[in-house]
Amino acid sequence: MKFKVKAMDITTGNTLVAILNSKDAAKFDLHVLDRIKIRKNRKNIEAVLDIGKSLKAIPSGSIGLFEETLEALNAKQGDIINICLAKKPLSLQYIRKKLDGGTLSKKEIEEIINDIVNNRLSSIELTYFVSACYTHALDTKETIMLVKAMVNCGSTLKLNKYPIIDKHCIGGVPGNRTTMIIVPIIAAAGLTIPKTSSRSITSPSGTADTMEVLTNVCLNLNQMKRVVNKTNGCIVWGGSLNLAPADDKIIKVERPLEINAESQFLASIMAKKMSVSSTHILIDIPVGKSAKLEGMKLAKNLKKDFIRLAKKLKRKIKVMITDGSQPIGNGIGPALEARDVLYVLQGDYRQPNDLRKKSIEMAGKILEMGKKAKPGQGKKKALEILESGQAYKKMKEIIKAQEGCITDSENIKLGRYAYDVTSKKSGRIKYIDNKIITRIARVAGAPKDKKAGIYLYNHIGDRVKKGDKLFTVYSDGKEQLKFAKEVVKESSAIVLK
Amino acid sequence: MKFKVKAMDITTGNTLVAILNSKDAAKFDLHVLDRIKIRKNRKNIEAVLDIGKSLKAIPSGSIGLFEETLEALNAKQGDIINICLAKKPLSLQYIRKKLDGGTLSKKEIEEIINDIVNNRLSSIELTYFVSACYTHALDTKETIMLVKAMVNCGSTLKLNKYPIIDKHCIGGVPGNRTTMIIVPIIAAAGLTIPKTSSRSITSPSGTADTMEVLTNVCLNLNQMKRVVNKTNGCIVWGGSLNLAPADDKIIKVERPLEINAESQFLASIMAKKMSVSSTHILIDIPVGKSAKLEGMKLAKNLKKDFIRLAKKLKRKIKVMITDGSQPIGNGIGPALEARDVLYVLQGDYRQPNDLRKKSIEMAGKILEMGKKAKPGQGKKKALEILESGQAYKKMKEIIKAQEGCITDSENIKLGRYAYDVTSKKSGRIKYIDNKIITRIARVAGAPKDKKAGIYLYNHIGDRVKKGDKLFTVYSDGKEQLKFAKEVVKESSAIVLK
């Protein structure tokens, strides 16, 4: 069947999509989400079919191709192309099997992950997969096969070292930038820690966003390898490295319902770690009201699952359940957090104690795992490395190796506009809401506006007097700051006793 | 936030969608599937947000509006509109609850159905609902509430009569056009039967497609009411009547994985029946290899579920499990089936016995339910009505009342091109594959090309000699017939012993 190309001025972000009008589709018995083969000259691609009702959008005899599809086919407006019906991906049968409560084989999981990574599944089909894994949790065997399939479908970093250290926090607590203190301590101790971090999706800043205030984080695998070989560590954005890329596509369909299929969530984390060849992993699970996990029971179960999975994957793991009842550190937002990190590394008197303490504790655990400290001596060793200035020196090396130049807290600039929020009464701080703090910082412009965010003057348990500053909101946009003020007024970020 | 409208030359078919480029979306912390309020002058709408990566498709400061959205807002290219974040529909929480295995309340089910009907859910969100109902089947109470919510969200036909008869076949067997024989028999007996039928989705023809060969089937509710008041019956297309419309939207996301959530499937059928105020319902469940249901056990369970649900809804019901192992009648495809129907009604010697027999049996059951025949006497009565010509007379009345004019089988035209398939050996027919027969008829052009389809010369158990005609394929398109021939050659529609 021959059709004339209509260039659709729109991207799908992923899948290759072609669109016919409903009359043409009916004529050839084609349906929404059918797969079609499209041929132009000698170029062949497979696309997912969409069907439009409007003859205006897609006239009879025309086929609308979205930007990615045009590109894949090297086609342009008015070209004549040939289409025919293709078979539906086998992975659909396997998704259906899982939805029916079946157990997937290695081959079936590989097929599904391969089709996800190669954009062969529509968002509806992918949603069925997420749903299936959510209601019929993958068993340990399936989870392990999923981890391996995810790793195999992406790039991997190979380093000729042992051990290779990694850490991961499940997130949900603003300001929690321990990674940027732990990595230089661990690297200074002589252990290898090729850390990849994510950007924020819903938080005021991801570690990659915060690190980007100081240096470049968009490295390719070769550049990353060079930095690690030179300095023992790195802190780069994982998103540009194509490590276990199925994950990013899955997350997209999880967001609308805030679904979190635990087995698959565990698999995604372990796959990212295995993609950089990590052998020793520390996991941070913050728990608290307004954190990702509210209850201790859930946290303990998650901990157990992490340990079981890591054992099967032959990775050493330690899991810490930490206090997630309030933000960690004083700064929230990329620049404010980066400043806190440098305060700690530089031993500045303005350093937030909670961030320093948590980082030392975690670094200590890793030093013990990596045999750089005897059991029980890790914290002391971490403290030594931090206080002697070795960690700060290492951080400067890493920043420089990643081709950045901000190494002093004095050189970090905050938003031009600021707004102080003061206490309306005297008392002791009872509660700080992570979610509201996040919302204010984001509305003020974080993480897009690196200089936007919040500076907290107090934490839970601190006494404040009426009129004392509780926090300052920063933004580089006047309008944004106005929006943030409105959020402050209509919500209670900080509650006094 | 002000944006300039870019008119996107595309429809979604349903949901109101607006699209921003990823940079603008990040600036305002907006995400895929967020809900936004769009205001232009005094007009306000809510739309689902999509995010595009391409600055070419959506330049900074612009918002792409799909055709439906433009129309709803009365906006055009270049208009300036205002947007702000709206709350996500409450129904998402309820879908999540069901996905977590919870039980939904009346209010929650109503909210979900209301949002589905009003296109407030994206296809991903709707998929989660279907998934949830599939893995955690609705209990009887939930199913009843779902039926009622579905009815209330659509139009209803109110008739001042009792009883009101309906029938339904779950489908899957080509040619099975009993409705067009049963309706005139029942109406001639003095019972009211306001029958709505569907068009084909995956079959060679739906009852609405076949009836359309003889008369108009696109009536509105008032026209339908007039026809029923005049003739006691009608056979119209349900799709244009807005009866329990949630169903059509749900079916769309079921197709890709051929999901069939039983509780929801039952609810959809009962909702359609209740929308036309039916009080007495006959259900036909064909069972057989290559039918929708292959096994007797599944059919019996479905029968039980139908009976339980109807009882709770205070509707009288009879469920027949019938032979679905092969096509019913000789003609398959709109014109060929319509001709079979008229052959039976006109008492033509070419009438297919299986279609005639099944229709009489079903009509008999209904006559007994409607107290027009004593128990055990229904079939006899139905036969009388058919053989006396009363049913044919009634059918002519209905055809005329629906403003059609084809009432004689001689006036039905078949495809210009035909292809005879002959037997390669002698023997007895062992098996006829419904799915392959369907595929051939559809590739030949049915149901879009009304004259396309298949004429079967034999059924299972019949003896054929080498060279005898097994079936003829008809089409109005030369190319289509060629495609159909290819399907015939590469598959085995009819198997001999």
Interface residues (C-beta under 8 A of the other chain):
Chain A: M8 D9 I10 T11 G13 I19 A26 K27 D29 H31 V32 L33 I51 G52 K53 S54 K56 A57 G64 E67 L92 I95 R96 L99 G101 S122 S123 I124 E125 T127 Y128 S131 A132 Y134 T135 H136 T202 K252 V253 R255 P256 L257 E258 I259 R442 V443 G445 K448
Chain B: M8 D9 I10 T11 G13 I19 A26 K27 D29 H31 V32 L33 I51 G52 K53 S54 K56 A57 I58 G64 E67 L92 I95 R96 L99 G101 S122 S123 I124 E125 T127 Y128 S131 A132 Y134 T135 H136 K252 V253 R255 P256 L257 E258 I259 R442 V443 G445 K448
